[in-house]
């Protein structure tokens, strides 16, 4: 206001007296504006290039790395004025391919599903299972159990099933490159074997077990009905039990998804 009065032709001394301010205050020009702009530019650059940096790291960088003598209060005041303390880092979405729709098989040996499980014996050693089912009527085709199931063992188990059941058109499983159940299914030997046999592997998306829902539901049945119900003293005990349970699952156990009939009964109807 004093400057506006002075611009109208009133003496500076009189204008300052009217508004009760000193002439030195009237003539004062801030010497820090240029430095404040420099601090603001530094803070904006630092927080843009380092999204996880807050005031603390920005201040330490300016003081210890760039050797500026600005006080932390001054830097923090400008940091607040720029509202850098209110930054919200939005979450990033991973770009994933659109999931493909898997066809429902209309006959046996069109689609098999395969997956791995694990548990431990009473005295501590871990063992693994590889489960194979025919998706058409949820029939259990094979459950291989051992302490280790390398690619050669998985291939041998599949060949044994094929010898009495016939060859499937498709085997559905987790992506060999992203298999979350261990190293068994990662080896390129299984891919090579499948190509030589004319079998196509159909891979589900990583983190999408619902795309292999039939075998996941089968895994849950195994877990609930016997795997988590008993203490297993030896691997031989598990292997013997698996053989008996799988026969009972196919012949004696009604399946809710099959209208209350067993897989073998439903297969007989479809024949």
C-alpha positions as a printed NumPy array, in Angstrom:
array([[  0.   ,   0.   ,   0.   ],
       [  2.876,   2.383,   0.8  ],
       [  4.256,   1.824,  -2.705],
       [  0.867,   2.573,  -4.282],
       [  0.602,   5.838,  -2.307],
       [  4.112,   6.808,  -3.294],
       [  3.3  ,   6.156,  -6.945],
       [  0.56 ,   8.788,  -6.664],
       [  3.151,  11.451,  -5.924],
       [  3.248,  11.24 ,  -2.106],
       [  6.7  ,  11.366,  -0.515],
       [  8.15 ,   8.028,   0.595],
       [  8.756,   9.305,   4.138],
       [  5.154,  10.506,   4.476],
       [  3.729,   7.293,   3.005],
       [  5.766,   5.157,   5.416],
       [  4.694,   7.322,   8.351],
       [  1.025,   6.959,   7.383],
       [  1.281,   3.169,   7.242],
       [  3.614,   2.911,  10.263],
       [  6.469,   1.145,   8.503],
       [ 10.154,   2.02 ,   8.388],
       [ 11.793,   3.352,   5.276],
       [ 14.337,   0.511,   5.441],
       [ 11.477,  -1.99 ,   5.314],
       [ 10.014,  -0.149,   2.325],
       [ 13.314,  -0.237,   0.456],
       [ 14.121,  -3.868,   1.398],
       [ 14.444,  -6.28 ,  -1.513],
       [ 14.675,  -9.998,  -0.809],
       [ 18.042, -11.478,  -1.647],
       [ 16.817, -15.066,  -1.313],
       [ 14.326, -15.247,  -4.165],
       [ 16.928, -16.528,  -6.62 ],
       [ 18.197, -19.127,  -4.119],
       [ 14.653, -20.216,  -3.293],
       [ 13.997, -20.813,  -6.978],
       [ 17.213, -22.812,  -7.172],
       [ 16.16 , -24.918,  -4.173],
       [ 12.713, -25.465,  -5.681],
       [ 14.227, -26.569,  -8.997],
       [ 16.527, -29.012,  -7.225],
       [ 13.683, -30.484,  -5.161],
       [ 11.428, -30.92 ,  -8.197],
       [ 14.205, -32.623, -10.166],
       [ 15.131, -34.916,  -7.296],
       [ 11.583, -36.039,  -6.547],
       [ 10.731, -36.527, -10.223],
       [ 13.787, -38.665, -10.903],
       [ 13.597, -40.541,  -7.594],
       [  9.95 , -41.276,  -6.888],
       [ 10.678, -42.993,  -3.585],
       [ 12.672, -40.078,  -2.117],
       [ 11.072, -37.959,   0.563],
       [ 12.329, -34.791,   2.212],
       [ 15.019, -36.57 ,   4.23 ],
       [ 16.911, -38.053,   1.284],
       [ 16.464, -34.898,  -0.786],
       [ 17.906, -32.73 ,   2.019],
       [ 20.834, -35.091,   2.635],
       [ 21.609, -35.158,  -1.081],
       [ 21.682, -31.357,  -1.317],
       [ 23.776, -31.023,   1.858],
       [ 26.197, -33.965,   1.669],
       [ 26.433, -34.699,  -2.048],
       [ 26.044, -31.229,  -3.568],
       [ 27.489, -29.393,  -0.518],
       [ 24.859, -26.634,  -0.446],
       [ 24.722, -24.656,   2.806],
       [ 20.964, -24.18 ,   2.972],
       [ 19.347, -24.992,   6.315],
       [ 16.953, -27.892,   6.59 ],
       [ 14.149, -25.558,   7.772],
       [ 14.441, -23.438,   4.656],
       [ 14.509, -26.454,   2.35 ],
       [ 11.576, -28.039,   4.171],
       [  9.52 , -24.82 ,   3.921],
       [  9.979, -24.802,   0.132],
       [  9.358, -28.563,   0.031],
       [  6.007, -27.985,   1.738],
       [  5.095, -25.016,  -0.468],
       [  5.636, -27.19 ,  -3.534],
       [  3.361, -29.814,  -1.897],
       [  5.913, -32.505,  -2.604],
       [  4.972, -34.07 ,   0.729],
       [  1.504, -34.811,  -0.718],
       [  2.716, -36.876,  -3.655],
       [  0.671, -40.001,  -4.342],
       [  2.381, -42.73 ,  -6.266],
       [ -0.237, -44.549,  -8.331],
       [ -0.056, -48.302,  -8.567],
       [  1.111, -49.71 , -11.849],
       [ -0.787, -52.474, -13.561],
       [  1.129, -55.329, -15.102],
       [  0.329, -55.81 , -18.745],
       [ -0.957, -59.347, -19.199],
       [ -2.227, -61.11 , -22.234],
       [ -5.963, -61.575, -22.441],
       [ -6.721, -65.045, -21.042],
       [ -7.83 , -67.494, -23.652],
       [-10.965, -69.563, -23.148],
       [-10.211, -73.265, -22.822],
       [-12.585, -75.58 , -24.63 ],
       [-14.489, -78.152, -22.582],
       [-13.574, -81.667, -23.798],
       [-16.352, -83.788, -25.269],
       [-14.619, -87.163, -25.067],
       [-11.974, -89.074, -23.145],
       [ -8.3  , -88.417, -23.917],
       [ -9.001, -85.018, -25.407],
       [ -7.582, -83.083, -22.435],
       [ -5.582, -84.281, -19.477],
       [ -4.674, -81.983, -16.579],
       [ -1.474, -82.291, -14.577],
       [ -0.297, -80.58 , -11.407],
       [  2.101, -81.011,  -8.494],
       [  1.575, -81.147,  -4.742],
       [  3.832, -81.592,  -1.743],
       [  3.688, -82.739,   1.879],
       [  6.034, -84.182,   4.495],
       [  6.556, -87.403,   6.405],
       [  6.111, -87.669,  10.131],
       [  9.86 , -87.349,  10.754],
       [ 10.268, -84.302,   8.492],
       [ 11.369, -85.238,   4.936],
       [  9.287, -83.641,   2.191],
       [  7.754, -85.661,  -0.617],
       [  5.987, -84.637,  -3.804],
       [  3.055, -85.821,  -5.895],
       [  2.26 , -85.344,  -9.557],
       [ -1.445, -85.797, -10.305],
       [ -2.894, -86.539, -13.734],
       [ -6.628, -86.593, -14.496],
       [ -8.808, -86.843, -17.586],
       [-10.854, -83.64 , -17.644],
       [-13.788, -85.196, -19.551],
       [-15.152, -87.186, -16.584],
       [-12.694, -86.163, -13.839],
       [-11.139, -89.609, -13.862],
       [ -7.903, -90.02 , -11.907],
       [ -5.298, -91.47 , -14.269],
       [ -2.194, -91.432, -12.154],
       [ -0.621, -90.134,  -8.942],
       [  3.157, -90.461,  -8.78 ],
       [  4.706, -90.071,  -5.31 ],
       [  8.362, -89.792,  -4.323],
       [ 10.889, -87.569,  -2.616],
       [ 11.962, -86.156,  -5.973],
       [ 10.127, -86.084,  -9.301],
       [ 12.55 , -85.006, -12.021],
       [ 11.503, -84.632, -15.63 ],
       [ 12.498, -88.205, -16.51 ],
       [ 10.252, -89.542, -13.742],
       [  7.297, -87.44 , -14.896],
       [  7.774, -88.585, -18.503],
       [  7.943, -92.218, -17.407],
       [  4.735, -91.846, -15.406],
       [  2.928, -90.281, -18.391],
       [  4.149, -93.042, -20.703],
       [  2.854, -95.7  , -18.313],
       [ -0.591, -94.08 , -18.349],
       [ -0.529, -93.8  , -22.15 ],
       [  0.359, -97.502, -22.47 ],
       [ -3.044, -98.57 , -21.057],
       [ -5.179, -95.479, -21.586],
       [ -4.076, -94.133, -24.94 ],
       [ -2.482, -90.848, -25.929],
       [ -4.141, -87.506, -25.07 ],
       [ -4.462, -84.677, -27.537],
       [ -3.664, -82.018, -24.927],
       [ -2.048, -81.949, -21.493],
       [ -3.002, -78.834, -19.529],
       [ -0.627, -77.609, -16.844],
       [  1.131, -74.546, -15.484],
       [  3.481, -72.785, -17.908],
       [  6.765, -74.674, -17.905],
       [  8.648, -71.405, -17.536],
       [  6.59 , -70.201, -14.559],
       [  5.678, -73.429, -12.774],
       [  5.092, -72.518,  -9.114],
       [  5.311, -76.065,  -7.829],
       [  8.97 , -76.785,  -8.232],
       [ 11.626, -77.658, -10.815],
       [ 10.043, -80.857, -12.17 ],
       [  8.012, -79.241, -14.912],
       [ 10.552, -76.634, -15.998],
       [ 12.862, -78.93 , -17.952],
       [ 12.783, -78.752, -21.731],
       [ 12.866, -82.549, -21.787],
       [  9.101, -82.671, -21.241],
       [  8.519, -80.263, -24.112],
       [ 10.738, -82.339, -26.385],
       [  9.018, -85.575, -25.376],
       [  5.567, -84.093, -25.972],
       [  6.523, -82.848, -29.442],
       [  7.905, -86.244, -30.378],
       [  4.691, -87.917, -29.21 ],
       [  2.424, -85.416, -30.971],
       [  0.963, -84.136, -27.677],
       [  0.238, -80.441, -27.265],
       [  0.871, -78.751, -23.945],
       [ -1.73 , -76.115, -23.034],
       [ -0.323, -73.705, -20.477],
       [ -2.375, -71.683, -18.03 ],
       [ -1.392, -68.106, -17.214],
       [  0.955, -67.499, -14.268],
       [ -1.07 , -66.871, -11.124],
       [ -4.305, -68.172, -12.705],
       [ -4.861, -71.641, -11.155],
       [ -8.603, -71.347, -11.933],
       [ -7.717, -72.005, -15.568],
       [ -6.729, -75.494, -14.452],
       [ -9.689, -75.772, -12.108],
       [-10.403, -79.489, -12.592],
       [ -7.038, -80.689, -11.327],
       [ -6.98 , -77.974,  -8.645],
       [-10.276, -79.35 ,  -7.333],
       [ -8.806, -82.843,  -7.498],
       [ -5.817, -81.616,  -5.483],
       [ -8.167, -80.243,  -2.853],
       [ -9.943, -83.594,  -2.577],
       [ -6.602, -85.338,  -2.058],
       [ -5.587, -82.801,   0.562],
       [ -8.87 , -82.906,   2.483],
       [ -9.63 , -86.622,   2.318],
       [ -6.29 , -88.194,   3.167],
       [ -3.089, -86.23 ,   2.626],
       [ -3.656, -83.909,   5.613],
       [ -5.566, -86.485,   7.658],
       [ -2.737, -88.856,   8.583],
       [  0.848, -88.923,   9.736],
       [  2.895, -90.706,   7.099],
       [  5.809, -92.747,   8.418],
       [  7.416, -93.7  ,   5.077],
       [  7.208, -92.958,   1.361],
       [  6.19 , -96.578,   0.736],
       [  3.172, -96.12 ,   2.994],
       [  2.05 , -93.116,   0.942],
       [  2.569, -94.943,  -2.355],
       [  0.526, -97.948,  -1.221],
       [ -2.281, -95.748,   0.06 ],
       [ -2.36 , -93.747,  -3.194],
       [ -2.909, -96.873,  -5.262],
       [ -5.885, -97.962,  -3.162],
       [ -7.389, -94.477,  -2.894],
       [ -7.211, -93.783,  -6.617],
       [ -9.113, -96.993,  -7.433],
       [-11.739, -96.071,  -4.82 ],
       [-11.982, -92.506,  -6.189],
       [-12.741, -93.762,  -9.697],
       [-15.082, -96.657,  -8.767],
       [-16.687, -95.941,  -5.394],
       [-16.695, -92.224,  -4.686],
       [-19.715, -90.279,  -6.043],
       [-18.756, -87.055,  -7.778],
       [-21.028, -84.043,  -7.324],
       [-20.082, -82.598, -10.715],
       [-21.13 , -85.897, -12.332],
       [-24.675, -85.852, -10.933],
       [-23.648, -88.027,  -7.997],
       [-22.166, -90.86 , -10.071],
       [-18.588, -92.109,  -9.999],
       [-16.197, -91.295, -12.862],
       [-16.284, -94.922, -14.07 ],
       [-20.09 , -94.981, -14.051],
       [-20.231, -91.809, -16.085],
       [-17.678, -93.154, -18.527],
       [-19.795, -96.285, -18.988],
       [-22.831, -94.101, -19.791],
       [-20.873, -92.068, -22.317],
       [-19.543, -95.166, -24.082]])
